[in-house]
Amino acid sequence: MVTKQLSAISYKLSGKKATIIKKQRSAISSQPSGKKTKIINLPLTKKDVLGLKVGDVVLINGLIVTGRDKIHQFLFYEKPSKKDIPFDLSGTILFHCGPIIKKTDDGYTMISAGPTTSIRVDMYESKIISDYGIRGIIGKGGMGENTLKAMKKNGCVYLHTIGGAAAYLADKIKRVIDVWKLEEFGMPEAMWLLEVEGFPAIVTMDAHGKSLHKEIEKESHKILQRLLKM
């Protein structure tokens, strides 16, 4: 079993603005000898992201935000300033997810948190990465060439997580901290601020211009051509 290395991250809420206080030595660290999994402690810098490559298996600790179609459209078309967004997006990870969350007397409890197919917001992502300092995207299925170029230019990675395991991933979300645009967009489309611990993913698009999705597509096309010639 992979040993969890927990980052010492605390946060404070000033109004609705969440400030992340880093106390760990390094944002990215490796597992003990013999383990290939890397630990990501948020927030990340560009230098941190450049240390990640396609094929790296990671466990994520810290604060992330969710975002589906409506959040992407709002950020892309309305262009809110960073100070108008209640969460600091710089250095964080944007999770393509429409969660199911239960309201409780103490706040919120995560029920289900599976990844959304990322290509559906591909037309917005390059600008959002550039404008808001996003360092990682969690989703499934990968994204297109424009997003890959933005990742290389700005320092960002795509992290493919497990489809069909929404309850398992919800267990990796230790706390639902806050929400933005809930009344306007509804639960699945709102932006949720989440604290995750040991959240699993694999780097499939990196800041060096490589895409595992692109490589698989090329290889699949070659195999298809060979089959058609048989």
C-alpha positions as CSV (number, residue, x, y, z in Angstrom):
1,M,0.0,0.0,0.0
2,V,1.3,3.4,-0.9
3,T,2.1,5.4,2.3
4,K,0.4,8.7,2.5
5,Q,2.5,11.8,3.1
6,L,0.3,14.5,4.3
7,S,1.2,18.1,3.7
8,A,0.9,20.5,6.7
9,I,-1.6,22.8,5.1
10,S,-3.8,25.2,7.0
11,Y,-6.2,27.8,5.7
12,K,-8.0,30.8,6.9
13,L,-11.1,32.4,5.6
14,S,-11.1,36.2,5.4
15,G,-14.6,37.0,4.3
16,K,-15.0,34.5,1.5
17,K,-11.4,34.6,0.3
18,A,-9.5,31.5,1.1
19,T,-5.8,31.9,1.7
20,I,-3.5,28.8,1.6
21,I,-0.6,28.7,4.0
22,K,2.1,26.3,3.0
23,K,4.2,24.7,5.7
24,Q,5.7,21.8,3.7
25,R,9.3,21.8,2.5
26,S,8.5,20.8,-1.1
27,A,5.4,20.9,-3.2
28,I,6.3,17.7,-4.9
29,S,8.0,14.8,-3.2
30,S,8.6,11.1,-4.1
31,Q,7.5,8.1,-2.1
32,P,10.2,6.1,-0.3
33,S,12.7,4.0,-2.3
34,G,11.0,1.6,-4.6
35,K,7.8,3.6,-4.9
36,K,7.0,5.6,-8.1
37,T,4.1,7.6,-6.8
38,K,4.7,11.3,-6.3
39,I,3.1,13.4,-3.7
40,I,1.7,16.8,-4.8
41,N,1.2,19.4,-2.0
42,L,-0.7,22.4,-3.2
43,P,-0.3,25.2,-4.2
44,L,2.1,24.6,-7.0
45,T,4.6,26.8,-8.8
46,K,5.7,26.6,-12.4
47,K,9.0,25.1,-11.3
48,D,7.0,22.4,-9.4
49,V,4.9,21.6,-12.5
50,L,8.0,21.3,-14.7
51,G,9.1,18.5,-12.4
52,L,6.1,16.4,-13.5
53,K,6.1,14.3,-16.6
54,V,3.7,12.1,-18.6
55,G,3.3,8.8,-16.8
56,D,3.9,10.1,-13.3
57,V,1.4,8.6,-10.8
58,V,0.5,11.2,-8.2
59,L,-1.4,11.6,-4.9
60,I,-2.7,15.2,-4.4
61,N,-3.0,17.0,-1.0
62,G,-4.4,20.4,-0.4
63,L,-7.1,22.8,-1.7
64,I,-8.6,22.3,-5.2
65,V,-11.7,23.8,-6.9
66,T,-14.3,22.2,-9.2
67,G,-15.5,23.6,-12.5
68,R,-17.8,22.4,-15.2
69,D,-19.4,24.0,-18.3
70,K,-21.0,27.1,-16.6
71,I,-18.0,28.0,-14.5
72,H,-15.8,27.8,-17.6
73,Q,-18.2,29.9,-19.7
74,F,-18.4,32.5,-16.9
75,L,-14.7,32.8,-16.5
76,F,-14.2,32.9,-20.3
77,Y,-16.9,35.4,-21.3
78,E,-17.4,37.5,-18.2
79,K,-13.7,37.6,-17.3
80,P,-14.0,38.3,-13.6
81,S,-10.9,39.7,-12.0
82,K,-9.0,37.6,-9.5
83,K,-10.2,39.7,-6.6
84,D,-13.8,39.1,-7.6
85,I,-13.4,35.3,-7.2
86,P,-13.7,34.2,-3.6
87,F,-10.9,31.6,-4.0
88,D,-7.3,32.1,-4.9
89,L,-7.0,30.0,-8.1
90,S,-3.3,30.7,-8.6
91,G,-1.3,27.5,-8.1
92,T,-4.2,25.3,-7.6
93,I,-5.9,22.5,-9.5
94,L,-9.2,22.8,-11.4
95,F,-11.3,19.6,-11.1
96,H,-13.7,18.9,-14.0
97,C,-16.4,17.5,-11.8
98,G,-20.1,18.0,-11.1
99,P,-20.3,16.7,-7.5
100,I,-23.2,15.5,-5.5
101,I,-23.0,17.2,-2.1
102,K,-25.3,17.0,0.9
103,K,-26.1,20.1,3.0
104,T,-25.8,19.5,6.7
105,D,-26.1,21.5,9.9
106,D,-22.3,21.8,10.0
107,G,-21.9,22.7,6.3
108,Y,-21.6,20.2,3.4
109,T,-20.7,16.6,3.0
110,M,-19.3,15.1,-0.2
111,I,-21.3,12.2,-1.6
112,S,-20.0,11.7,-5.1
113,A,-17.2,13.3,-7.0
114,G,-16.4,11.6,-10.3
115,P,-14.5,13.4,-13.2
116,T,-16.3,14.9,-16.1
117,T,-15.1,14.4,-19.7
118,S,-12.7,17.2,-20.1
119,I,-12.9,17.8,-23.9
120,R,-16.3,19.4,-23.4
121,V,-14.6,22.6,-22.0
122,D,-11.5,22.5,-24.2
123,M,-12.5,25.6,-26.0
124,Y,-12.2,27.7,-22.8
125,E,-9.4,26.0,-21.0
126,S,-6.3,27.6,-22.6
127,K,-7.5,31.1,-21.7
128,I,-8.5,30.1,-18.1
129,I,-5.1,28.5,-17.5
130,S,-3.4,31.7,-18.7
131,D,-5.6,34.2,-17.0
132,Y,-6.0,32.6,-13.6
133,G,-2.7,30.8,-12.9
134,I,-4.2,27.3,-12.8
135,R,-1.3,24.7,-12.4
136,G,-3.3,21.5,-12.9
137,I,-6.5,20.1,-14.5
138,I,-8.1,17.0,-13.1
139,G,-10.5,15.2,-15.4
140,K,-10.9,12.2,-17.8
141,G,-10.2,11.7,-21.5
142,G,-7.6,14.5,-22.0
143,M,-7.8,17.8,-23.8
144,G,-6.8,19.2,-27.2
145,E,-3.8,20.9,-28.8
146,N,-4.6,24.5,-27.7
147,T,-4.8,23.4,-24.1
148,L,-1.6,21.4,-24.4
149,K,0.1,24.6,-25.8
150,A,-1.2,26.7,-22.9
151,M,0.1,24.1,-20.5
152,K,3.5,24.3,-22.0
153,K,3.5,28.1,-22.1
154,N,2.2,28.7,-18.6
155,G,3.3,25.6,-16.6
156,C,0.3,23.4,-16.1
157,V,-0.4,19.6,-16.2
158,Y,-3.4,17.4,-17.0
159,L,-4.2,14.8,-14.4
160,H,-6.3,11.9,-15.5
161,T,-8.3,10.4,-12.6
162,I,-10.5,7.3,-12.3
163,G,-13.8,7.3,-14.2
164,G,-16.7,5.3,-12.6
165,A,-15.3,5.6,-9.1
166,A,-17.1,8.7,-7.8
167,A,-17.8,7.3,-4.3
168,Y,-14.1,6.3,-3.9
169,L,-12.9,9.7,-5.0
170,A,-15.4,11.4,-2.7
171,D,-13.7,9.6,0.2
172,K,-10.4,11.4,-0.7
173,I,-12.2,14.7,-0.2
174,K,-11.8,15.4,3.5
175,R,-13.7,18.7,3.6
176,V,-16.0,20.8,1.6
177,I,-14.8,24.3,2.6
178,D,-16.9,26.8,0.6
179,V,-18.8,27.3,-2.6
180,W,-19.2,30.0,-5.3
181,K,-22.1,30.6,-7.7
182,L,-24.3,27.9,-6.0
183,E,-27.6,29.7,-6.3
184,E,-26.9,31.0,-9.8
185,F,-25.5,27.8,-11.4
186,G,-26.8,25.0,-9.1
187,M,-24.9,22.2,-7.3
188,P,-23.1,20.4,-10.2
189,E,-22.1,23.6,-12.0
190,A,-21.0,25.7,-9.0
191,M,-17.3,26.1,-8.1
192,W,-16.6,24.2,-4.9
193,L,-13.5,24.6,-2.7
194,L,-12.4,21.2,-1.5
195,E,-9.7,19.9,0.7
196,V,-8.3,16.6,-0.7
197,E,-5.9,14.1,0.8
198,G,-4.2,11.3,-1.2
199,F,-6.4,12.1,-4.3
200,P,-5.1,9.7,-7.0
201,A,-4.3,10.7,-10.6
202,I,-1.8,10.1,-13.4
203,V,-0.1,12.9,-15.4
204,T,-1.2,12.4,-19.1
205,M,-0.4,15.9,-20.4
206,D,2.6,17.8,-19.1
207,A,4.2,21.2,-19.3
208,H,6.9,19.9,-21.7
209,G,4.4,19.5,-24.6
210,K,3.8,15.8,-24.3
211,S,0.4,14.1,-24.3
212,L,-0.3,10.5,-23.6
213,H,-3.7,10.8,-25.2
214,K,-2.1,12.1,-28.4
215,E,0.4,9.2,-28.4
216,I,-2.3,6.6,-27.9
217,E,-4.4,8.2,-30.7
218,K,-1.4,7.9,-33.1
219,E,-0.7,4.3,-32.2
220,S,-4.4,3.4,-32.5
221,H,-4.5,4.9,-35.9
222,K,-1.4,2.9,-37.0
223,I,-3.0,-0.4,-35.7
224,L,-6.3,0.5,-37.5
225,Q,-4.5,1.0,-40.8
226,R,-2.7,-2.3,-40.5
227,L,-6.0,-4.1,-39.7
228,L,-7.6,-2.5,-42.7
229,K,-4.9,-3.8,-45.0
230,M,-5.3,-7.4,-43.8
